[in-house]
């Protein structure tokens, strides 16, 4: 079943449901009809007894044929309570054995009126017994109907219901096929669109204006397509930047190495040439290191984070100590408040190292880094008194290879953003009165 097309599965499901309901109906309805008509026949007998006088019972009109009265009319038998007098109307044809059996039941009856039924041959007899007074004497009135009429009614109704149900089943099957086709059509469209996405054909939009689950699925796939397209464009742009950035130091290293082999010294000495090669190799190593770390963070973003309790103040102070010695011309001020959060110590160390290194790179005279607890969050700010960031650059500042005038690789701020995302933190930059301020806001558990 599961290996068949969904169209067939849905059609078979609806068809099976309709057939099952029909089977259950025809198993239940005959019994229900028989019970209903049995009760109605007993009510007819009882109403007959209440609306007819005893004299009219015996002398009622017999204009109907005998067969019609046997089938449709209530018939009566009067039996004296001593059993010696039996009076039947002109159409009544109860055998003596049946009359004796009924008389015995009448003698044992303790209520004023009671229903009975018995089988005579292949027919069922329905009757009601109640005591009456006829011509000043006590009698038992036995009013009865044969079940022939009931059987004919049930048979006729079942035949009509069967025809109706056959039409319903046929119509239901046709509607189930139509409905299944209508339901499958948008799914087929979604399937074709997903195949295009799998083939990296990301320009075609999926537009299904539906408010149901299929529409929600289409919207999710369309959002996925848009994100994949953005990611694809970003990867192509990033690849171009990577190729360009790596090509430059490699070309410099190769040209200086060729010069050394030929005995030519562009810097005037072998030492100077080797120093240039070493510097370019260092730049190349830093670029590769940044790329690898950014790739690592992208991989970690797909894994479940394993964090521990860390103190931001300790990490920030350690980073300040390490970078302060290499930047003696820039004054680093700090106002660090004790802040405990859940996080990865190694990643947070890299975040603040890149944050402070970026500030030192652009600062003129000083960098101020501070932290505080506010509204249940840990807020870290890093200010530098350097030139303000171009306004058009601010929205895309944390994307890879977006860099300012003094930027080297354009990866530092991207790494900061990735680490902040892994810690569910906010990060943003803004121009302030005397320079630029970077803010990182960490949630606290």
Protein Blocks (a to p, Z undefined) as FASTA:
>chain_A
ZZpcfklmmmmmmmmmmmmmmmmmmmmmmmmmmmmmmmmmmmmmmmmmmmpcfklmmmgc
fkbcfklmmmmpccdddddfklpaccddfkbccdfklmmmmmmmmmmpcbfbdcddddeh
jaccddddddddeehiacdddddddfklmmmmmmmmmmmmmmmmmmmmmmmmmmmmmmmm
mmmmmmmmmmmmmmmmmnopakbccddddfbfklmmmmmmmmmmmmmmmmmmmmmmmmmm
mmmmmmmmmmmmmmmmmmmmnopafkopaklmmmmmmmmmmmmmmmmmmmmmmmmmmmmm
mpccddddddfklmmmmmmmmmmmmmmmbccddddddddddddfklmmmmmmmmmmmmmm
mpmkbccdddddeehiacdddddfbdcddfklmmmmmgghiacfklmnlpmmmmmmmmmm
mnopacdddddfklccdddddddZZ
